[in-house]
Amino acid sequence: MLLKSDRVKIINFTPEMAENLFLNSQDNDMKRFLADEVYENTAQAESVINKIIDFYNSAEGPFVYAVINENNENIGHIEAGKIKDGYEVGYHIAEKYTGKGYATEAVKLFLPVIMDKINKQRKEYLNWDQYFMGVAKLSAL
């Protein structure tokens, strides 16, 4: 996947991104909200990336992609994962990059494309949970 705006790119993870994934997983927001995505070291992050890569060709995912800023820095990730009644879209932007509109821009790029990928109809709506990580549930009308 390659999605691009003026400030954000959404791309497939590669094993070379393991160090960034590890470092991004160490911030306080990750520890607070996504504790299962906090990695002990770069090797563990690389193992997770290899699993992520395996899912890119699957029908149901989860589909997890790197978010890159205009300076070509890996600043987080965005994902769509299957849940009981549809799919859930979530993201994490590293602490030092939050509050700059990167997450909003990434979600706007990601949603139309991922909805097509998971074969959802355009009649869907977002039901945003009201907590920091900005998780969205895609539900049919």
Phi, psi and chi 1 to 4 in degrees:
 res  aa     phi    psi   chi1   chi2   chi3   chi4
   1 MET       -  138.1  173.7  175.9  -72.5      -
   2 LEU  -140.5  111.8  171.5   61.6      -      -
   3 LEU  -120.2  142.5  -55.9  174.6      -      -
   4 LYS  -146.5  136.8 -171.2  174.9 -179.9 -178.3
   5 SER  -124.6 -169.3   69.3      -      -      -
   6 ASP   -63.9  -33.3  -69.7  -19.9      -      -
   7 ARG  -116.5  -13.6  -63.9 -178.6  -24.3  122.8
   8 VAL  -132.7  140.4  171.8      -      -      -
   9 LYS  -122.0  142.0  -73.7 -170.4  -66.7 -172.1
  10 ILE  -116.3  119.9  -63.0  173.1      -      -
  11 ILE  -135.2  163.0   63.2  173.4      -      -
  12 ASN   -63.3  144.0  -72.0    5.0      -      -
  13 PHE   -69.3  149.0  -91.2  101.1      -      -
  14 THR  -129.2  156.9   65.0      -      -      -
  15 PRO   -57.0  -26.8  -27.9   36.7      -      -
  16 GLU   -67.7  -12.0  -65.4   77.8   25.8      -
  17 MET   -89.7    5.0  -64.9  176.9  179.2      -
  18 ALA   -59.3  -42.0      -      -      -      -
  19 GLU   -62.0  -43.9  179.9   72.1   15.7      -
  20 ASN   -64.2  -42.8  -69.6  109.6      -      -
  21 LEU   -61.3  -43.5 -177.0   61.9      -      -
  22 PHE   -60.3  -50.6  165.3   68.0      -      -
  23 LEU   -62.7  -43.2  -67.4  173.0      -      -
  24 ASN   -63.1  -28.4  -72.9  -15.9      -      -
  25 SER   -75.7  -10.1   82.6      -      -      -
  26 GLN   -89.2   -5.4  -60.4  -57.0  -59.4      -
  27 ASP   -76.2  162.0   71.2   39.9      -      -
  28 ASN   -61.4  -36.1  -69.6  -34.4      -      -
  29 ASP   -64.5  -40.1  -68.6  -26.7      -      -
  30 MET   -63.2  -45.5  -77.5  -66.4  -82.2      -
  31 LYS   -62.1  -33.7  -68.8  174.9 -178.1  175.3
  32 ARG   -80.0  -44.2 -178.5  172.6  173.7 -158.7
  33 PHE  -105.0  -27.5  -65.6  105.8      -      -
  34 LEU  -131.8   56.1  -64.4  170.2      -      -
  35 ALA   -57.6  -28.6      -      -      -      -
  36 ASP   -75.5   -5.5   62.9  -30.5      -      -
  37 GLU  -112.4   22.6  -65.6 -178.8   20.4      -
  38 VAL  -100.0  121.9  175.2      -      -      -
  39 TYR  -102.8  148.5  -52.5  115.1      -      -
  40 GLU   -77.1  -27.3  -66.3  179.9   18.1      -
  41 ASN  -164.8  176.6   51.4   46.8      -      -
  42 THR   -65.4  -35.8  -58.7      -      -      -
  43 ALA   -62.3  -41.3      -      -      -      -
  44 GLN   -65.8  -41.5 -175.8 -176.4   19.6      -
  45 ALA   -62.0  -39.9      -      -      -      -
  46 GLU   -65.5  -38.1 -175.2  173.0   -7.1      -
  47 SER   -61.9  -41.8  174.9      -      -      -
  48 VAL   -64.6  -43.2  168.6      -      -      -
  49 ILE   -58.8  -42.0  -73.4  173.5      -      -
  50 ASN   -61.5  -36.8  -72.1  -30.6      -      -
  51 LYS   -68.5  -41.7  -69.5  175.4 -174.2  171.8
  52 ILE   -57.4  -46.4  -71.0  168.9      -      -
  53 ILE   -59.8  -40.4  -68.3  168.3      -      -
  54 ASP   -60.4  -30.7  -72.5  -16.7      -      -
  55 PHE   -79.5  -15.9  -77.7  114.3      -      -
  56 TYR   -56.3  -32.2  -73.7  146.8      -      -
  57 ASN   -98.2    5.9  -67.1  -41.2      -      -
  58 SER   -83.5  165.1   74.2      -      -      -
  59 ALA   -81.3  -28.1      -      -      -      -
  60 GLU  -116.9   -8.6  -65.5 -171.7   -5.1      -
  61 GLY    77.8 -159.9      -      -      -      -
  62 PRO   -72.5  153.2   27.4  -32.9      -      -
  63 PHE  -111.1  109.6  -55.2  107.7      -      -
  64 VAL  -122.1  129.5 -175.7      -      -      -
  65 TYR  -132.0  151.2  -59.0   93.5      -      -
  66 ALA   -78.6  144.4      -      -      -      -
  67 VAL  -108.3  123.2  177.2      -      -      -
  68 ILE  -116.8  136.5  -50.1  -62.9      -      -
  69 ASN   -91.0 -177.6   70.3    5.9      -      -
  70 GLU   -66.1  -15.5   68.3  -87.8   22.9      -
  71 ASN   -95.6   12.7  -62.3  -40.4      -      -
  72 ASN    64.1   31.1 -146.6   32.1      -      -
  73 GLU   -98.9  136.8  -61.7  167.8  -58.5      -
  74 ASN   -76.8  109.8 -176.4  -34.4      -      -
  75 ILE  -108.9   -0.5   62.7  169.1      -      -
  76 GLY   160.6 -156.2      -      -      -      -
  77 HIS  -148.1  163.1   70.3  -88.5      -      -
  78 ILE  -135.9  147.2 -168.9  162.0      -      -
  79 GLU  -151.2  158.7   62.7 -173.0  -80.8      -
  80 ALA  -130.1  124.7      -      -      -      -
  81 GLY  -129.6  144.6      -      -      -      -
  82 LYS   -71.5  134.6 -168.6  154.4  179.7   58.3
  83 ILE  -126.1  178.7   57.4  173.9      -      -
  84 LYS   -50.9  -47.6 -179.8 -179.6  170.1 -175.1
  85 ASP  -111.9   29.7   57.0   -8.9      -      -
  86 GLY   146.5 -133.6      -      -      -      -
  87 TYR  -130.3  152.4  -82.1   81.4      -      -
  88 GLU  -118.6  132.9  179.3  176.1   81.1      -
  89 VAL  -107.7  129.2  173.5      -      -      -
  90 GLY  -139.5  168.3      -      -      -      -
  91 TYR  -154.8  163.0   59.5   83.6      -      -
  92 HIS  -140.7  128.5  173.6  -99.7      -      -
  93 ILE  -114.5  129.5  -59.7  -63.0      -      -
  94 ALA   -55.4  145.0      -      -      -      -
  95 GLU   -48.0  -44.9  -85.7 -177.9  -67.1      -
  96 LYS   -69.3   -9.0   76.2 -178.7 -148.2  178.1
  97 TYR  -110.0   -1.3  -59.1  102.7      -      -
  98 THR   -73.6  157.0   59.9      -      -      -
  99 GLY    78.5   11.6      -      -      -      -
 100 LYS  -113.6    5.7  -63.6  175.7  172.2   53.8
 101 GLY    86.0    4.1      -      -      -      -
 102 TYR   -64.1  -42.7  -70.7  119.6      -      -
 103 ALA   -63.9  -45.2      -      -      -      -
 104 THR   -59.4  -45.5  -60.3      -      -      -
 105 GLU   -64.8  -41.5 -158.7  163.9  -30.9      -
 106 ALA   -64.2  -43.6      -      -      -      -
 107 VAL   -62.9  -42.7  169.1      -      -      -
 108 LYS   -62.0  -37.3  -74.5  179.9 -179.5  179.2
 109 LEU   -70.3  -41.8  -79.6  171.6      -      -
 110 PHE   -74.9  -44.3 -173.8   64.8      -      -
 111 LEU   -56.1  -50.9  -79.6  178.3      -      -
 112 PRO   -60.7  -38.0  -18.1   27.6      -      -
 113 VAL   -72.9  -45.1  174.4      -      -      -
 114 ILE   -69.6  -31.8 -157.6   62.6      -      -
 115 MET   -63.0  -39.8  -73.8  170.2   58.2      -
 116 ASP   -64.7  -42.6  -76.1  -17.5      -      -
 117 LYS   -61.4  -37.8 -175.9  172.7 -179.5   72.9
 118 ILE   -94.0   13.9   59.7  176.9      -      -
 119 ASN    56.6   42.9  -64.1  -42.8      -      -
 120 LYS   -95.3  151.5  -68.3  -68.6 -172.9  178.7
 121 GLN   -81.0  156.5  -65.0 -178.1   15.1      -
 122 ARG   -70.4   -4.2  -62.6  -74.4 -178.6 -173.5
 123 LYS   -82.6   17.4  -65.8 -179.9 -178.5  177.2
 124 GLU   -90.0  161.8  -64.3 -178.7  -70.4      -
 125 TYR  -132.3  163.9   65.7   95.5      -      -
 126 LEU  -101.8  132.6  -70.3  176.4      -      -
 127 ASN  -114.0   95.1  178.1   16.9      -      -
 128 TRP   -76.7  125.3  -71.4   94.1      -      -
 129 ASP   -72.5  144.2  -70.9  -20.9      -      -
 130 GLN   -94.8   69.1  -62.7  -60.4  -48.8      -
 131 TYR  -145.0  167.0   65.2   93.0      -      -
 132 PHE   -49.1  -42.6  175.0   78.7      -      -
 133 MET   -72.6   -8.9  -64.8  -48.0  -68.3      -
 134 GLY    66.1   46.9      -      -      -      -
 135 VAL   -78.8  135.7  173.0      -      -      -
 136 ALA  -119.5  140.2      -      -      -      -
 137 LYS  -107.3  128.2  -67.8 -179.4 -178.4  175.4
 138 LEU   -91.6  122.1  -62.6  179.3      -      -
 139 SER  -132.0  141.8  -54.1      -      -      -
 140 ALA   -73.1  144.2      -      -      -      -
 141 LEU   -72.8      -  -70.5  177.2      -      -
